[in-house]
């Protein structure tokens, strides 16, 4: 028992490590060891580490960083070898156990930040992207696989708490990532080419239609404002007025700075405060050009867009980007 309690000194450990460094057993020797172990049940089978043991191992490994040299060696040693799990699948029982072991676990903000920082700046190569794309396309062609994927998506409904968190996050930053940015012509062309020729079947269209029917119409819509959208614009809000507004801003969108020649259609002309009576009853016009994407989004985040536009105009007049007097003469009256 005394021998079991005896601790190996640091010096002895270093000697043992040094004596084994670079040592490789011959293939014949490895084969003998393998055959001698065949049929034997591992001493650790059915056993699990106590929480105390796990914590000790965790503390011992904290702060330990594997050197670049060691990483390279590990990488080279695995190259060309077939993964032990290749061609195998986890049983339903194993999957369930793995799933249950992760239930309730929450990743700390610090860990999330580390994971985010580790992936920043990393981009997948064209070859890798193509491989992933080909795999997904192949899976989608398989009708059984497609049905499984659709069933899983339907079963995974977000909890009320998750929806509330997403809602709160969007409320804090309603103007999304793309505000002030535009996709390049090349990207838009790729998106267009990718969707070209795709036809939604009548069955799918009917399902979409039936699913949305009556859900968001009229008073059921969260954006309902008493039928305000049916009110007519002032008769002075005509094509000449819209052209004058676009010309004053040289055809650029007030939100993104995108020129309308780079867009698929002319920019929309937006009433900043949403009052359709502008131009009539002594009310001056408050108009700005906006691309169609942001003009559609504005109705959901009216106050945020209004504040952003007013701030942009104020700074533009102050810096001399636009002439305030000309705006009053050409656009407002």
Secondary structure, DSSP 4 states (H G I P E B T S, - for coil): -HHHHPPPPHHHHHHHHHHHTT----HHHHHHHHHHHTTPPPTTTT----HHHHHHHHHHHTT----HHHHHHHHHHHTTPPPTTTT----HHHHHHHHHHHTT----HHHHHHHHHHHTT----HHHHHHHHHHHHHHHHSHHHHHHHHHHHHH-PPPHHHHHHHHHHHHHT-S-TTTT----HHHHHHHHHHHTT----HHHHHHHHHHHTTTSSGGGSTT--SSGGGSPPPTT-SHHHHHHHHHHTTTB-TTT--BGGGSSSPPEEEETT--TTTTSTTPPP-EEEE-HHHHHHTTTSHHHHHHHHHHHHHHHHHHTSS-HHHHIIIII-
